[in-house]
Amino acid sequence: MLRTPKDETRLRILAWLKEPGPAAHGVTADAVAETFSIPRPVAVTHLRLLQATGMLRTSRSAGRVHYHRDEMRIAEVARMFEKGW
Protein backbone atom coordinates (compact mmCIF):
# COMPACT_ATOMS: atom_id res chain seq x y z
CA MET A 1 0.00 0.00 0.00
CA LEU A 2 2.77 2.44 0.86
CA ARG A 3 4.97 1.56 -2.05
CA THR A 4 4.28 0.16 -5.47
CA PRO A 5 7.09 -1.44 -7.50
CA LYS A 6 7.56 1.67 -9.64
CA ASP A 7 6.56 4.49 -7.32
CA GLU A 8 7.42 5.46 -3.75
CA THR A 9 5.44 8.71 -3.76
CA ARG A 10 3.39 7.86 -0.65
CA LEU A 11 6.55 7.13 1.33
CA ARG A 12 8.09 10.38 0.09
CA ILE A 13 4.94 12.30 1.08
CA LEU A 14 5.10 10.86 4.59
CA ALA A 15 8.79 11.76 4.87
CA TRP A 16 8.15 15.30 3.59
CA LEU A 17 5.32 15.79 6.08
CA LYS A 18 7.76 15.03 8.88
CA GLU A 19 9.90 18.06 7.98
CA PRO A 20 9.41 21.13 10.19
CA GLY A 21 7.75 23.39 7.59
CA PRO A 22 5.02 21.06 6.31
CA ALA A 23 4.57 19.42 9.69
CA ALA A 24 3.64 22.68 11.38
CA HIS A 25 0.34 23.32 9.63
CA GLY A 26 -0.18 20.34 7.36
CA VAL A 27 -0.28 20.52 3.60
CA THR A 28 -2.91 20.75 0.89
CA ALA A 29 -3.21 18.54 -2.15
CA ASP A 30 -2.03 21.49 -4.23
CA ALA A 31 1.19 21.70 -2.20
CA VAL A 32 1.81 17.97 -2.61
CA ALA A 33 1.18 18.19 -6.36
CA GLU A 34 3.61 21.08 -6.70
CA THR A 35 6.32 19.59 -4.48
CA PHE A 36 6.31 16.20 -6.18
CA SER A 37 5.55 17.45 -9.71
CA ILE A 38 2.43 15.32 -10.06
CA PRO A 39 -1.07 16.24 -11.20
CA ARG A 40 -3.39 17.39 -8.42
CA PRO A 41 -5.79 14.41 -8.89
CA VAL A 42 -2.86 12.03 -8.41
CA ALA A 43 -1.82 13.90 -5.25
CA VAL A 44 -5.39 13.67 -3.93
CA THR A 45 -5.42 9.92 -4.58
CA HIS A 46 -2.16 9.40 -2.67
CA LEU A 47 -3.37 11.56 0.23
CA ARG A 48 -6.72 9.80 0.44
CA LEU A 49 -5.06 6.38 0.45
CA LEU A 50 -2.77 7.48 3.27
CA GLN A 51 -5.75 8.89 5.14
CA ALA A 52 -7.72 5.66 4.63
CA THR A 53 -4.90 3.67 6.24
CA GLY A 54 -4.88 6.10 9.16
CA MET A 55 -1.41 7.43 8.45
CA LEU A 56 -2.73 10.92 7.78
CA ARG A 57 -5.40 12.93 9.51
CA THR A 58 -7.06 16.04 8.18
CA SER A 59 -8.08 19.46 9.36
CA ARG A 60 -9.86 22.29 7.59
CA SER A 61 -8.72 25.87 7.36
CA ALA A 62 -10.17 28.56 5.11
CA GLY A 63 -12.23 25.90 3.35
CA ARG A 64 -9.21 23.81 2.42
CA VAL A 65 -8.27 20.35 3.62
CA HIS A 66 -4.86 20.11 5.27
CA TYR A 67 -3.17 16.75 5.76
CA HIS A 68 -1.02 15.90 8.80
CA ARG A 69 0.90 12.80 9.82
CA ASP A 70 -0.68 10.62 12.50
CA GLU A 71 2.47 9.70 14.39
CA MET A 72 0.77 7.14 16.64
CA ARG A 73 -0.65 5.20 13.68
CA ILE A 74 2.65 5.38 11.78
CA ALA A 75 4.49 3.99 14.82
CA GLU A 76 1.90 1.22 15.12
CA VAL A 77 2.35 0.20 11.48
CA ALA A 78 6.15 0.34 11.85
CA ARG A 79 5.93 -2.02 14.84
CA MET A 80 3.82 -4.46 12.78
CA PHE A 81 6.48 -4.54 10.07
CA GLU A 82 9.27 -4.96 12.64
CA LYS A 83 7.48 -8.01 14.01
CA GLY A 84 7.44 -9.57 10.56
CA TRP A 85 3.84 -8.88 9.69
Protein Blocks (a to p, Z undefined) as FASTA:
>chain_A
ZZcfkbcklmmmmmmmmpmklmmnopafklmmmmnopafklmmmmmmmmmmnopaccdde
ehiacddddfklmmmmmmmmmnoZZ
